[in-house]
């Protein structure tokens, strides 16, 4: 995180490649998590893994990945570039300089909303439509077919199904993720400098330290924002019109399945987020420091 207000394309390139590397590594856990949230109380981890492997083999765990694969590059681009640009503007105009955590949270939240509106809502709806159709009808949909089906049924608004929960989740995710990242990175960086007998302010960032800080922060954030992820999954597969909006969805999940249902898939998200965010921050720091 060393953006100085120029050469924005570098943050875009580094962000895009870091997202691509992360998604390819951890998508199977995203697939299982979505299945657990969608299937409710009826299926567990073993049943989903066995059913997926029996029906589609190992490649079954990558069902629905294509839209995310296409979207992972711009999503990660907006995430890092949005954060860096917002944080730079706050520093430039000396806003919230006494509150670095609030600076980081606000910068991450702006990046999250930007990402949700421009990328995540589209790709997540296509992904969930593909998974839903294959689960219900045992028939695989291509990226084009899934996109076409959504458009024919709901038009452009179909790609914004669950937008409120997506914005809430993304803004909270990125706001907290960058806040925790810096909170965790600072003591790790200082400890590393102490071991090497160097001044922490002058010692360059270690990409591995960035990866560890990002991974720990990513795991913590998953436990905090999981209710919005559950709501997002339910709203994006709300083809029967059961849920009216975000509050109605959250309330019905609690009423019908108990409050702990809001943390369905949290363990899978953490298993995905910890290595995924580690890879993302590691690749981003490697690329931005190589220029």
N, C-alpha and C positions, 0 to 999 in steps of 0.2 A: 504494500500500500504506500506508494511513493509518488503519486500523481502530482505534477507541478503545474497543471493547467495548459499543457501543450501536447501535441502529438496524440490526440484522443484515439486515433485509429489503433495505436499500440495496445491500449487497454481493451479495445473491442476484440482485437485478434487474440490476445492472451486470454481474455475471458471466454471467448467462443471455444478455443481449443481445450481449455480446462474443463468446460462443461461436457464436451464430447468424450474426453477421456474418462470422466467420472461416470457418465451414464452407461457406457459400454460395460464398465466394471460391475456396476451394482444393480442393473435393471431387474434381474430375477427376484430380488427381495421386494422391489416395487410391485411386481406382478402379484406375488403372494400376498402382500399387504392389501392390495386392492381387492383381491378375492376374499380375504377374511372380512373386510369391511362390508363388501357387497353381499356376501352369503349370510351374514348375520351369525346366529348361534349354531347354524346347522353344520358348518364345516370347520375343521381345525387345520393346523399346519400339515400334519401327516396326510390327512385325507386329500387336501388340495394338491400336495406334491405327488401323491400316488395317482390321483385322477388325471392330473396334467400329463404326467409321464406316460401313463397307459394310453391316453388318447392322442398325444402329439409328440411324445418323446422329449428329448432335452430341449429342442427348439421351442417347445410349448411354453417354456418359461420366459421366452422373449416375445410372446404374443402381445400385440398392441404397442410394441416398442418403436415401430417406424415413425409414427407422428412425433414421439418424444425425441427420437434420434434427430429428426429434421429440426425440431424445435429447441433441442438442447443447446445448439450453437447460439442462436439469437437470444435465448433465455439467459444463458450465462453471460453473454455480451452485455445485455441490458443490466444484469445484476451488478457486475463489477464496474462497468462504465457509469451506470446511474449512481452507484455509491460514491465512486471516486469524484465525479463531477459535482455532486451535491456537497460532499465533504469539502472539496476545494473551494466552492463558493462560500460556504459557511466560514471557512478559515480566512478567505480573502476579505470578507466584509466584517470579520471579527465578531461573528455571532456565536454565542454559546461557548466561547473559548474557555470559560471557567468550568464548563460542564462537558468534558470530553465524552463521557458515556452517553449523554443526551445527543451530542453531535453525531456520534456513531449510530445511535438508534434511529434518529431522524433521517440520516443519510440512507441507511439500510431500508427504512420503511418507504421512502420515496422510490427507491430502486425496486422494491417489492411490488408496489402498486403499478408502476410503469411496466414491469415484467408481466404481471397478471393480465393487464388490459391488452397488451400488444402480442403476447405469445402464449402464456400458460393456459388461459381459458380456452383458446382454440385447440391446442395440442392435447390437453387433458380431456376435453370432451370427445375428441376423435378417438383417443385411447380407450376411454371408458365405454364408448359405443361399440368399439371392436370387441372388447372383453365381454361385455354384456351379451352381444349377439352370439358370440361363439359359445358362451356358457349356456344360453337359453336354447339355441338352435343347432349346436354342434356343427356350425358352418363358419369357415374362416372368411373374414372380410378384408379386402385389400385396403390400403390407405385411401385410394380413390373412391372405392365403394362405400367405405365408412363415411367419408366426407360428403359424398353425394347423398347418402341416405339421410344424414343430419339436415342437409340443406333442403331436401325435398319435403321432409316432415315439418321442419320449423323455420326454414329460411336462415338468414344471418343470425337471428336471435338464438338459434339452436347452439351456436358456438359460444354463446355467452351464458349458457345454462350454468347456474351456480356461481355467477361472477362475484357476488357479494362475499361468499365464503372463500372464494379463490383470492380476492383482494385482501381479506382479513388474514388469511393464512400466509400469503406471500409477504405482506408488509410486516406482520409479526415475526415471521421466520427470518427474513433478512435483517430486520431491525435488531432482533435479539442476537442473531448469528454474528453480525459484525461487532456488536457490543461485547459479547462473550469472547470473541476472537481477540480483541485488543486487551480485554481484561486479563485473559489467560496468557497471551503472548508476552506482555510486559514483564511479569515476574520470571517467566521462562528465559527470556532474552537476557535479563539482568543476571540470572543464575549462570547462564552460559558465559557471559562476559566475565563474571567473577572467577570462574574456573580457568578462563584463558588469560586472566589478569589484564583485561582491556576495559576501556570506558564503554559502557553500554550505549551511550549516545553516539559514539563514533564507530562502533563495531557494526558492520553490515549485517542485514538480516540473514538468518539461516533458514533456507526453505523447509528443511525438516522440522525446525521449531514451529514455523508457520503451519505446517501440516498437522502437527500434534495439537496446537492451539485451536485450529479450525475443527478438527475431529471431535475434540472434547466439547467445544461449544455447540457443534452440530447435534451431538447426542443429547445434550441438555435441552436444546430448543425443541426437539421432537416430543419430549414429554410435556412441554408447556403448550404447544399449539396443536396437539393431536385432535382435540374436539373439532376444530375447524377443518381438519383434513377429513375426518369422518363425515362431517356435514357436506363437504365438497363432493365426496364420492357418492353420497346418497342423492344429492341434488342433481348431479350430472347423469344419474341413472334413474331419475324421477319421471319415467315415461308414463306412469299411471296417474301422475298428478297428486300423489299422496301428500307431498310436502308443498306448502304454499310459499315459504320463504325460509331464510336462515334461522330466525328464532323458532319458527314453527317446527322446522326439522330437528333442531337441537332438543326442543321440548318433547317431541314425540319419541325420539330415540331414548331419552331418559325415562319417559313414562312407560314405554313398552319393553325396554331391555335393561333398564337400570342405568345409573349414572356412569358406572364403569364401562358401559358400552362406548362411551365417548373416547375411551382410550384403546379401543380395538385397533390392532395393527401397530400400536406404539412400539412394541419390541422389534417388529420387522422394520419399521421406519428407522429406528435407532441403528439396527444392524446395517441398514442401507446408508444412513446419513453419516455415521462415523467414518467408514472408509471412503465414502463418496465425497464428503467435504474435505477430508484429508487430501485426497487426490486432487480435488479442485483447487484448493489453496496452494498445494505444492506446485502444481503445474503453472498456476498463475504467477506465483512468486519467481519461479525459475525463468519464465518467459519475460516478465517485466524487468527483471534484473539482468537479462542477457542483452538488452538493447544498449 
